[in-house]
Amino acid sequence: MLRQVEPGPAVVVCSTCRLSAEQREDDQGRRGGALLADTLRSVQQAEPALAGVEVQEMACLFACQRHCAVHVRAPGKIGYVLGGFTPAEDQARAILEYAARHAQSAQGVVPYGEWPQQVKGHFITRTPPEGFVVT
């Protein structure tokens, strides 16, 4: 069930997420999460400065009420699950920009004023790194 990936800054995309609250998949049968992962990678190809964050996929983050969910994580840092996205380029860029700032931060805390507008209102939960709790 577990598949090992390289440690480091990553956006883990729920590859089985719905396309929207009303639609499970697109006309070709592709789920929203898989489309979002492709869009994230396309943005990285166009903007190499955002390539320092690995895009990883897994089936179901259990955030089904907020389709197109992602987990932003990096070793030793607070992680965040966000959802309610669409596989649009501007949203993918915002996720990657936030993840890059998260990776550069000391503990995974990005000041609110530095959040891209398209991630505001999308946070579901934060997760402490192994061996820590947040105070």
N, C-alpha and C positions, 0 to 999 in steps of 0.2 A: 504494500500500500504506500509506504513512504519511498520517495525517490530522492536521492541525494543531489543537491545542486551546489554550485560554488558559493561559498560565503561571501558576503559583501552587500552593498546597497542594492535593493531590489524593489520592484513593483511586481507583486504576485497578483496576477489577474485571474478572476474566476472565469474559466473558459466556458462554463456551461450556463452562465447568466443569461437571462432573457434580454431581448433587444430593447423592450420597453415594458411598461406595466400592462399594455394591451397586446403586445406582439411578442411571441416566443423567439422567432427567427426571421431572417430576411427571405426574399423570394427564392434564393438559392439554398435555403435550409441551414444557413449559418447563424449560430447564436450570437447575441450581442457581445458577450465576453470574448469570444474568439475574434470577432471583428475589432473590438477595442484593442486587443493584444496586437493585431496586425497594424492598426493605426498608430499605436505607441511606437512600434518598430519603424514604421515609415517616417514618423516625426524624427526619430533618432538618426535615421539615414540622412535626412535633410538638414538636421542640426546636430553636428557631431559633439557640441558642448553638452548635450543631454545624453550622450552615449555611456556615461560613467555609471548609470543605474541600469542594472540588468532587468530585462523584462522576462518574467517567468510565468508559466501557466499551471494551474491546477484545477481540477474539477471541484466545484462547489465550495465556496467560503461560508456557506450557511447564512448568507445575508440576503435571502431571497426577497424580502420586502423592499430592498433597494437594489434593483437590477444594475448590471455592469459594475460590480464591486471589485475593489482592489485592496491589497494589503501593502502599505509602504513600510519597509523594514530595513534595518542595518544592524550589524553586530553591536551589542552593548548599548543600544538606543531604544527609547520608547517607540513602539510601532503603532500604526494607525490603520483602521479599516474604514474605507470610504465607499460610498455607493450612490446610485441614482444618476449615473453618467449615461451618455450616449457614445457610440464609437466615432465621434466627430473629432476632427483634427485639433480644434481649439481646446477641447476638453482633454485630449491626450497630451497636448503640450503643457497644459496647466498641471496635470498629474506629474509629469516628468520634471517640470520646474520645481514643484513642491518637493518631490523626492530628492532632487539634487540638493536643495537647501537643507532638507532633513539630513542627508548624508554628511553635509559639511558642518552641521551643528554639533555641539559637544555631547548632548544627551538625546538628541532627536526632537528638540523643542524649537520650532520655527516661530519667531515673533509674528503675531497676527497681521501686522502691517506688511509683512513680506509674503503673505499667502497670495497666490494668484486668485483673482476674482472667481474663476470657474471652479475652484475647490471649496470655496466658502459655502457652508450649508450642506456639504456632502459627508461630513464626518459622522461615523456610526459609533466607533469605540476606539479606545487606545489600549495598548497591551504593553505591560512592562517587559523588559528583557529578562531572560532567565537569571535567577538569583537576586532579583531586585523587585521592589514595589515602588510606586511613585508616591512621594510625600507632598 
